[in-house]
Amino acid sequence: MTAPASAAVSVALIGPTHPLKGGVAAHTTELAHQLAQAGHEVQLISWSRMYPSALYPGEQYVADGRPEVTPFPATSRPLAWNRPDSWVRVGRRMAALDLVILVHVVPAVIPAYLAMLAALPRGERRPRVVVLAHNVLPHEPRRADERLVRALFARADMVLVHTAQQASLAGSLGADLVRTAALPPHLPGGEPAARAAYAGPARLLALGLVRPYKGIEDLIDALAEVPGPTLTVAGEAWGDAGEAIARAAAQPGAAGRVTIVPGYVPAADLAELLAAHDILALTYRTATASQNALLAHKHGLAVLATEVGSFPKDVRDGVDGALVPAGDRAALVAVLRRLADPLEVERLRAGVGPPDLSGPWANYVAAIETLAALDVPPRPRRSSGWRDQAKGALATLRPRVEVSAGDLPDWLSPTDILGISSEADDARELARELGLPRRGDKQSGWAALGGLAAVLRVRDDGRRTALIVDQSGPRSPFASWARAIGFAPVEFPAGDDLDVDPGSIDVLTRLHPSDADAGELGDLFGQATWALRPGGLLITTLALGPATAKGAVGPADLRGVLAHADNAGLRLIGDLDGDLTLRMRRAAGAAADPDAAYGLVRLTWRRR
């Protein structure tokens, strides 16, 4: 792309905004305002559904519906994580623009970004693409994250980050052109509230999402050694983090001095909460850039922070706060001993000054304008059309393990019965020969490997574009193996309703042998019928055994299950007659045959 003829540019800013909550949504919204105020033509393109619930365990949306920052007028929300067609439509809309800014926080949305970029024109007229990376990699990364980020950086013209450390990381992941600009303040909560008179040990506040990398447990452990200061933990806990904080707060020395306020803190409640405390605690184990120190200073609080991310630039050690090395318990205890003195608390608070809320935004917008004007050669385009590129967006992520249908032996069939232990041993050995990650027991491996074979033989187009939803749970290696060979499965807990559009997925799997239960299949068939595309696959397992065994089925019961599935529009791939029926009866009599140690059937249906 050549630089635009005038200083003003047309911009598509793609990222979260209201009613999605959190700091990144607030930053994206404020950036749209700032770019528009600078004279640019801006459209904010956001998400109606950004993540499946399995990938975002907290509440995604503002609870009371009130915007945390002023909404941007030119906002649309056409994107949905489960609608790949929406990704392509947005990509086509961007063709006539000068600049596209992709807000990157978590790799889960990168497949959507790749599809958008694939839909851009191949000619000379192509918008400049900037990835605005709040976190190059997540604080708690998953296996495939680096691969996804590399794919995104390879297709963008440049990357904008907020710290030198993040710039180095972006360069190591293949970004050709990286620029750094300090994160400007986008502070929710309005003006400070009146503070009641207080003279005593520090009242500390840990604010925001409760996650392990925030180091709140480290703070509580140190607090237990120092009488006097108190701590409030206010925020929404993810996963097991809330239970870990509760256990730490109950330990001797800390008990009775830690108050846990669970749940997301709305912007309207921030000012009063901050006014009731003296020190904002940011004892993170890792960090990139954060505005929380500036938020504290705006409301008159000093800051206790670790020397990570942007905190060393935001906090003047000994003046308006205290800095300690991350993970240094002794240093944290020493600071808390000082904060037990009311005079030290007052001295630090007296050193707090109001942050500059306008200058950083001017610098930030100027950095983006500079990126838009740089003369960067266009990236080479693939020769295939946008439709093929969009369908192959996930396939551009090079698989860690090269496996094709031809690599799988004939005995590995979509529908089969595990009747003797040696068959599970054979499946485990085959998985190792193929180079698949070592996960799960051999029974789960037998179930998962057959499911993978069914996908490769029936629903793979050679580019790993099949949309797979896996409800097998953490004990099954299926999702890990599918990811290793190039697919991008979406994992849902088995008890959750499928949060997908009708006829939108290619494969639905529920391969959890220890929990397999015929009683669950009625609901599963109903979900599969409307969620699967025509020709899509449902792959599941059932326990085999005597009728007295909980959840187990015998030959007659299984015939009823197959009839139920057929009525739901699901046709079995395979035949249970002949040898399979004989083996099923043998598996059902496992108690009388020591070699028949496993009684399990794997069933694969195709939606008509």
C-alpha positions in Angstrom: 0.0 0.0 0.0 1.2 3.5 -0.7 0.8 6.3 1.8 -2.6 8.1 1.7 -2.6 11.4 -0.3 -3.9 13.5 2.7 -3.1 13.4 6.4 -6.6 12.1 7.2 -7.1 8.4 6.7 -10.0 6.0 6.7 -9.6 3.5 9.5 -11.3 0.3 10.6 -10.6 -0.4 14.2 -11.5 -4.1 15.0 -11.8 -5.1 18.6 -14.0 -5.3 21.7 -16.2 -2.5 22.9 -19.4 -2.1 25.0 -21.3 -4.2 26.1 -18.1 -6.3 26.3 -16.4 -5.3 29.5 -12.8 -4.7 30.7 -9.8 -2.5 30.1 -9.2 -3.5 26.5 -12.8 -2.7 25.5 -12.5 0.7 27.1 -9.1 1.3 25.4 -10.5 0.3 22.0 -13.5 2.6 22.4 -11.4 5.6 23.6 -8.9 5.0 20.7 -11.8 5.3 18.2 -12.8 8.6 19.8 -9.2 9.9 19.8 -8.6 9.0 16.1 -11.9 10.7 15.1 -11.0 13.8 17.1 -7.7 13.9 15.2 -9.7 14.2 11.9 -9.7 10.6 10.7 -12.7 8.7 9.3 -13.1 5.9 11.8 -15.4 2.9 12.0 -15.3 0.6 15.1 -16.1 -3.0 14.1 -16.8 -5.2 17.1 -18.2 -8.5 18.2 -21.7 -9.6 19.1 -20.2 -12.9 20.4 -16.4 -12.8 20.9 -15.6 -16.0 22.7 -17.2 -19.4 23.4 -18.0 -19.7 27.1 -15.4 -22.5 27.4 -12.6 -20.0 26.6 -13.8 -17.2 28.7 -14.9 -18.5 32.1 -16.1 -15.1 33.5 -19.0 -12.9 32.5 -18.2 -11.3 29.1 -20.6 -8.4 29.2 -21.3 -5.5 31.5 -23.8 -6.7 34.0 -26.0 -3.6 34.4 -25.8 -2.6 30.7 -24.2 0.8 31.5 -21.3 1.7 29.3 -18.0 2.1 31.2 -16.8 4.8 28.7 -18.7 6.9 26.2 -19.7 4.7 23.3 -18.3 5.5 19.8 -21.1 6.5 17.4 -19.9 4.7 14.3 -19.9 1.2 15.9 -21.1 -2.0 14.4 -21.0 -5.5 15.9 -21.2 -7.9 12.9 -18.6 -10.4 14.2 -19.4 -13.7 15.9 -16.9 -16.3 16.9 -19.1 -19.1 15.6 -19.9 -17.4 12.2 -16.9 -17.6 9.9 -19.0 -16.0 7.2 -19.1 -12.9 9.3 -15.3 -12.8 9.3 -15.2 -12.9 5.5 -17.8 -10.2 5.1 -15.9 -7.9 7.4 -12.7 -8.6 5.5 -14.4 -7.6 2.2 -15.7 -4.4 3.8 -12.1 -3.3 4.6 -10.9 -3.3 1.0 -11.4 0.4 0.3 -9.9 1.6 3.6 -6.5 3.1 4.2 -5.8 1.5 7.6 -7.0 -1.6 9.5 -6.1 -1.9 13.2 -6.6 -5.4 14.6 -6.8 -5.3 18.4 -5.0 -8.4 19.7 -5.4 -9.7 23.2 -5.9 -13.4 23.1 -5.1 -15.9 20.3 -8.6 -17.3 20.3 -9.7 -14.6 17.8 -6.7 -14.9 15.5 -8.5 -17.4 13.1 -11.1 -14.7 12.5 -8.4 -12.1 11.8 -6.7 -14.5 9.4 -10.0 -15.0 7.5 -10.5 -11.2 7.3 -7.0 -10.7 5.9 -7.5 -13.5 3.4 -10.6 -11.7 2.1 -8.6 -8.5 1.3 -7.9 -7.8 -2.4 -4.6 -9.0 -3.9 -3.9 -6.0 -6.0 -1.9 -2.8 -5.3 -4.9 -1.2 -3.4 -4.8 -2.8 -0.1 -5.2 -1.2 3.4 -2.3 -1.0 5.7 -2.7 -3.7 8.5 -1.5 -2.9 12.0 -1.8 -5.4 14.9 -2.3 -3.5 18.1 -1.0 -6.1 20.6 -1.9 -5.6 24.2 -0.4 -8.9 25.0 1.7 -10.5 22.4 1.2 -13.8 24.2 -1.3 -14.5 27.0 -0.1 -14.4 30.6 -1.1 -18.0 30.8 -0.4 -19.3 27.3 -1.7 -22.5 25.7 0.3 -24.8 23.4 -0.9 -23.4 20.1 -0.7 -19.7 21.0 2.8 -19.0 19.5 1.8 -20.7 16.3 -1.3 -18.5 16.0 0.5 -15.3 16.8 3.2 -16.1 14.3 0.6 -16.6 11.6 -1.0 -13.3 12.4 2.3 -11.3 12.4 3.3 -12.9 9.1 0.2 -11.4 7.4 0.3 -7.9 9.0 2.3 -5.0 7.9 3.4 -3.9 11.4 2.8 -4.5 15.1 2.2 -1.8 17.8 3.1 -2.8 21.4 3.3 -0.9 24.7 6.6 -1.9 26.2 10.1 -2.7 25.0 9.8 -6.3 26.4 6.7 -6.9 24.3 8.5 -5.4 21.2 11.3 -7.9 21.7 8.8 -10.8 22.0 6.9 -9.7 18.9 10.2 -9.6 16.9 11.0 -13.1 18.1 7.7 -14.3 16.7 8.3 -13.0 13.2 7.0 -9.4 13.2 9.0 -7.5 10.6 8.2 -4.0 11.8 7.4 -3.3 15.4 6.8 0.1 17.1 6.4 0.9 20.8 4.1 3.5 22.2 3.2 3.8 25.9 -0.3 2.7 26.8 -2.4 5.9 27.3 -4.9 6.2 30.1 -8.5 5.1 29.6 -9.6 5.4 33.2 -13.1 4.3 34.2 -14.8 5.4 37.3 -15.4 9.1 36.8 -14.0 11.7 39.2 -12.6 10.8 42.7 -15.0 10.4 45.6 -14.6 12.2 48.9 -12.4 10.4 51.3 -13.2 10.0 55.0 -10.6 10.8 57.5 -8.4 7.9 58.4 -5.1 7.4 60.2 -3.9 3.8 60.5 -2.1 1.0 58.8 -2.4 0.7 55.1 -5.7 -0.4 53.6 -4.6 -2.2 50.5 -6.8 -3.0 47.5 -6.3 -5.7 44.8 -8.6 -4.8 42.0 -9.7 -6.6 38.8 -9.7 -10.1 37.5 -8.4 -12.6 40.0 -6.0 -14.8 38.1 -2.7 -16.6 39.2 -0.4 -14.2 37.4 -1.7 -11.2 39.4 0.3 -12.5 42.4 -2.5 -11.9 45.0 -1.6 -15.1 46.8 2.0 -13.8 47.1 0.7 -10.6 48.7 -1.6 -12.5 51.2 1.3 -14.8 52.2 3.5 -11.8 53.0 0.6 -10.0 54.7 0.3 -12.9 57.1 3.8 -12.1 58.5 3.1 -8.4 59.0 0.5 -7.3 61.6 -1.5 -4.2 60.8 -2.3 -3.7 57.1 -5.5 -5.1 55.6 -6.4 -6.2 52.1 -9.5 -6.1 50.0 -9.6 -8.4 47.0 -12.3 -7.1 44.7 -12.9 -8.7 41.3 -14.1 -11.7 39.3 -12.2 -14.9 39.9 -11.4 -17.2 37.0 -11.2 -20.9 37.3 -9.7 -22.1 40.6 -8.1 -18.7 41.4 -10.9 -17.7 43.8 -10.6 -20.8 45.9 -6.8 -20.4 46.1 -7.3 -16.8 47.3 -9.8 -17.9 49.9 -7.4 -20.6 51.2 -4.6 -18.1 51.5 -6.8 -15.6 53.3 -7.7 -18.2 55.9 -4.1 -19.0 56.9 -2.9 -18.0 60.4 -1.8 -14.4 60.4 -4.0 -13.4 57.5 -7.4 -14.6 58.8 -9.7 -11.7 59.5 -7.6 -9.2 57.6 -8.5 -10.1 54.0 -11.9 -9.1 52.7 -13.0 -10.8 49.4 -15.5 -9.0 47.3 -16.3 -11.4 44.5 -17.6 -10.4 41.1 -16.8 -7.8 38.5 -16.6 -4.2 39.9 -18.7 -1.9 37.6 -17.2 1.5 36.7 -19.9 3.3 38.6 -18.7 1.6 41.9 -14.9 2.3 41.4 -14.7 5.8 42.9 -16.2 4.8 46.3 -14.2 1.6 46.4 -10.9 3.4 45.8 -11.8 6.2 48.3 -12.0 3.6 51.0 -8.4 2.4 50.5 -4.9 3.9 50.7 -2.7 1.6 48.5 -3.5 -0.2 45.2 -1.6 -3.5 45.2 -0.3 -4.6 41.8 2.0 -7.5 42.9 1.9 -9.2 39.5 4.1 -12.1 38.7 4.2 -11.1 35.1 2.7 -8.0 33.3 2.8 -6.2 30.0 1.2 -2.8 30.2 -1.5 -1.7 32.7 -3.3 1.5 33.5 -4.1 0.5 37.0 -1.3 2.5 38.6 -2.6 5.7 36.8 -6.1 4.9 38.0 -4.8 4.7 41.6 -3.0 8.0 41.3 -6.1 9.7 39.8 -8.0 8.7 42.9 -5.3 9.6 45.4 -3.9 6.2 46.2 -0.3 5.2 46.3 0.8 2.0 44.6 2.6 -1.1 45.7 3.8 -2.9 42.5 6.3 -5.4 41.2 9.0 -4.4 38.8 7.3 -5.9 35.7 5.6 -4.5 32.7 4.9 -0.7 32.7 4.8 -0.4 36.5 8.4 0.9 36.9 7.5 3.8 34.6 4.3 4.6 36.3 5.4 4.4 40.0 8.1 6.5 41.6 9.6 4.2 44.2 9.5 5.9 47.6 7.6 8.9 46.3 4.1 7.9 45.2 4.5 4.2 45.8 6.8 1.2 46.3 8.4 -1.2 43.8 9.6 -4.7 44.7 11.0 -7.5 42.5 8.4 -10.0 41.4 8.3 -13.1 43.5 10.6 -11.5 46.2 8.8 -12.4 49.4 11.3 -10.8 51.7 11.1 -7.5 49.8 7.3 -7.6 49.9 7.3 -8.2 53.7 9.7 -5.3 54.2 7.5 -2.9 52.3 4.4 -4.1 54.2 6.2 -3.4 57.5 6.7 0.1 56.4 3.1 0.4 55.4 2.0 -0.7 58.8 3.1 2.8 59.9 0.3 5.4 59.3 2.9 8.1 58.8 4.5 6.2 55.9 1.1 5.7 54.3 0.3 9.4 54.5 3.8 10.3 53.2 3.4 8.2 50.1 -0.2 9.4 49.5 1.1 13.0 49.7 3.5 12.3 46.9 0.7 11.2 44.5 0.0 13.7 41.8 -2.8 13.6 39.1 -1.7 11.7 36.0 -1.4 13.3 32.6 -4.5 12.2 30.7 -4.2 14.0 27.4 -0.5 14.1 26.4 -0.1 10.3 26.2 -3.1 10.0 23.9 -1.6 12.7 21.6 1.6 10.7 21.4 -0.3 7.4 20.9 -2.4 8.7 18.0 0.7 10.2 16.5 2.4 6.8 16.6 -0.5 5.3 14.7 -0.5 8.1 12.1 3.2 7.5 11.6 2.6 3.8 10.9 -0.2 4.7 8.4 2.2 7.0 6.5 5.3 4.7 6.4 6.2 3.4 3.0 6.1 -0.3 3.5 6.2 -2.7 0.5 2.9 -4.7 0.2 3.1 -8.2 1.5 3.0 -11.0 -1.2 -0.4 -12.5 -1.7 -1.2 -16.1 -2.3 -2.5 -16.9 -5.8 -5.8 -18.5 -4.6 -9.0 -16.5 -4.3 -10.3 -15.1 -1.0 -12.8 -17.9 -0.6 -10.1 -20.6 -0.6 -7.9 -18.5 1.6 -10.7 -17.8 4.1 -11.6 -21.5 4.3 -7.9 -22.3 4.7 -7.1 -19.6 7.3 -6.6 -22.2 10.1 -4.7 -24.5 7.7 -2.0 -21.8 7.3 -0.9 -22.7 10.8 1.7 -25.4 10.2 0.8 -28.5 12.1 3.3 -29.8 14.6 2.6 -33.4 13.5 2.2 -34.4 9.8 -0.6 -37.0 9.7 -2.9 -37.8 6.8 -5.6 -40.4 6.3 -3.2 -42.6 4.4 -1.0 -42.9 7.5 -3.7 -44.7 9.4 -4.1 -48.5 9.2 -7.4 -50.1 8.1 -8.1 -51.6 11.5 -8.6 -48.1 12.9 -12.3 -47.6 11.9 -14.9 -44.9 12.7 -17.2 -47.3 14.4 -15.6 -50.1 16.5 -15.6 -52.0 19.8 -12.8 -52.2 22.3 -13.1 -55.6 23.7 -9.6 -56.7 24.7 -6.8 -54.8 26.3 -4.3 -55.5 23.5 -6.4 -53.3 21.1 -5.9 -50.3 23.4 -2.2 -51.1 23.6 -2.0 -51.1 19.8 -3.8 -47.7 19.6 -1.3 -46.3 22.1 1.7 -47.6 20.2 0.3 -46.2 16.9 -0.3 -42.7 18.5 3.4 -42.7 19.6 4.6 -43.8 16.1 2.6 -40.9 14.6 4.3 -38.5 17.0 1.1 -37.4 18.8 1.4 -35.9 22.2 1.4 -38.3 25.1 -1.9 -37.6 26.9 -4.6 -39.7 28.7 -4.8 -43.4 29.4 -4.8 -46.0 26.7 -8.6 -46.5 26.8 -9.1 -42.7 26.1 -6.4 -42.9 23.4 -8.2 -45.7 21.6 -11.4 -43.7 21.5 -9.7 -40.5 20.4 -7.5 -42.1 17.7 -10.5 -43.6 16.1 -12.3 -40.3 16.2 -9.4 -38.6 14.6 -9.3 -41.2 11.9 -13.0 -40.6 11.2 -12.4 -36.8 10.8 -9.4 -37.3 8.5 -11.2 -39.8 6.3 -14.6 -38.2 6.1 -14.5 -34.5 6.8 -11.0 -33.3 6.0 -10.4 -31.2 2.9 -6.6 -31.5 3.1 -6.3 -28.0 4.6 -7.6 -28.8 8.2 -10.5 -26.4 7.9 -13.2 -28.6 9.5 -14.8 -26.8 12.4 -14.6 -29.2 15.3 -16.5 -28.8 18.6 -15.1 -31.3 21.3 -17.0 -32.1 24.4 -14.8 -35.0 25.5 -13.3 -33.2 28.5 -9.7 -32.9 29.8 -9.1 -36.6 30.2 -9.4 -37.2 26.5 -6.5 -36.5 24.2 -8.7 -35.9 21.2 -8.6 -32.1 21.2 -4.8 -32.1 21.8 -4.2 -34.5 19.0 -6.5 -32.7 16.6 -4.7 -29.4 17.4 -1.3 -31.1 16.9 -2.1 -32.1 13.3 -3.5 -28.7 12.3 -7.1 -28.4 13.3 -8.4 -25.8 15.7 -11.0 -27.6 17.8 -13.3 -25.6 20.1 -13.7 -27.3 23.5 -17.0 -27.2 25.4 -17.8 -28.9 28.7 -20.1 -31.8 28.1 -22.8 -30.4 30.3 -23.0 -27.1 28.5 -25.5 -26.3 25.8 -23.8 -25.8 22.4 -23.4 -22.1 21.9 -23.3 -22.3 18.1 -25.5 -21.4 15.2 -27.6 -24.1 13.4 -25.8 -26.0 10.7 -22.5 -24.4 11.5 -20.0 -27.1 12.6 -18.5 -30.1 10.8 -17.7 -32.4 13.7 -19.1 -32.9 17.2 -17.2 -35.3 19.5 -18.0 -36.6 22.9 -15.3 -39.2 23.7 -15.1 -39.6 27.5 -15.1 -43.4 28.1 -15.2 -43.2 31.9 -18.3 -41.0 31.8 -20.1 -42.5 28.8 -23.8 -42.9 29.5 -26.6 -43.9 27.1 -29.0 -41.7 29.0 -27.2 -38.6 27.7 -27.6 -39.4 24.1 -31.2 -38.2 23.6 -30.1 -34.6 24.2 -26.9 -35.1 22.3 -28.7 -36.3 19.2 -31.0 -33.3 19.3 -28.0 -30.9 19.6 -26.1 -32.7 16.8 -29.1 -32.6 14.4 -29.3 -28.8 14.4 -25.6 -27.9 15.1 -24.0 -30.1 12.4 -23.8 -29.2 8.7 -25.3 -31.8 6.3 -22.7 -34.5 6.1 -21.2 -33.5 9.5 -20.0 -36.1 12.0 -21.1 -37.0 15.5 -18.5 -39.2 17.2 -19.1 -40.6 20.7 -18.5 -43.5 23.0 -20.6 -45.8 25.2 -19.7 -48.3 27.9 -20.6 -51.9 27.2 -21.6 -54.3 29.8 -24.4 -56.1 31.7 -27.7 -54.2 32.1 -26.9 -53.9 35.9 -23.9 -51.7 35.2 -24.7 -48.0 35.5 -24.7 -46.3 32.1 -23.7 -49.5 30.3 -25.5 -51.0 27.3 -25.9 -54.4 25.9 -26.5 -55.5 22.3 -30.3 -55.0 22.4 -29.9 -51.6 24.1 -27.4 -50.5 21.4 -29.9 -51.4 18.7 -32.3 -49.0 20.3 -29.7 -46.2 20.5 -29.0 -46.6 16.8 -32.7 -46.5 16.0 -33.1 -43.3 18.1 -30.1 -41.7 16.2 -31.6 -42.7 12.8 -34.9 -41.0 13.7 -32.9 -37.9 14.6 -31.4 -37.8 11.1 -28.0 -39.4 12.0 -26.8 -42.4 9.9 -24.2 -44.7 11.4 -20.9 -45.1 9.6 -20.1 -48.8 10.0 -22.0 -52.0 10.7 -22.6 -53.6 14.0 -23.6 -57.0 12.5 -21.4 -60.0 12.3 -18.0 -59.8 14.0 -18.8 -56.5 15.8 -21.8 -58.0 17.4 -19.8 -61.0 18.6 -17.1 -58.8 20.0 -19.7 -56.7 21.7 -21.1 -59.7 23.5 -17.6 -60.7 24.5 -16.9 -57.3 25.9 -20.2 -57.3 27.8 -19.0 -60.5 29.6 -15.7 -58.9 30.7 -16.2 -60.2 34.2 -15.8 -63.8 33.0 -12.9 -63.1 30.6 -9.8 -61.4 32.0 -8.6 -60.5 28.5 -11.8 -58.6 27.8 -10.7 -55.9 30.2 -12.3 -53.0 28.3 -15.9 -52.8 27.3 -16.4 -49.7 25.0 -18.0 -48.9 21.7 -17.0 -45.9 19.5 -19.9 -44.8 17.3 -19.6 -42.4 14.3 -22.7 -40.9 12.7 -23.1 -38.7 9.7 -25.9 -36.1 9.6 -28.1 -36.7 6.6 
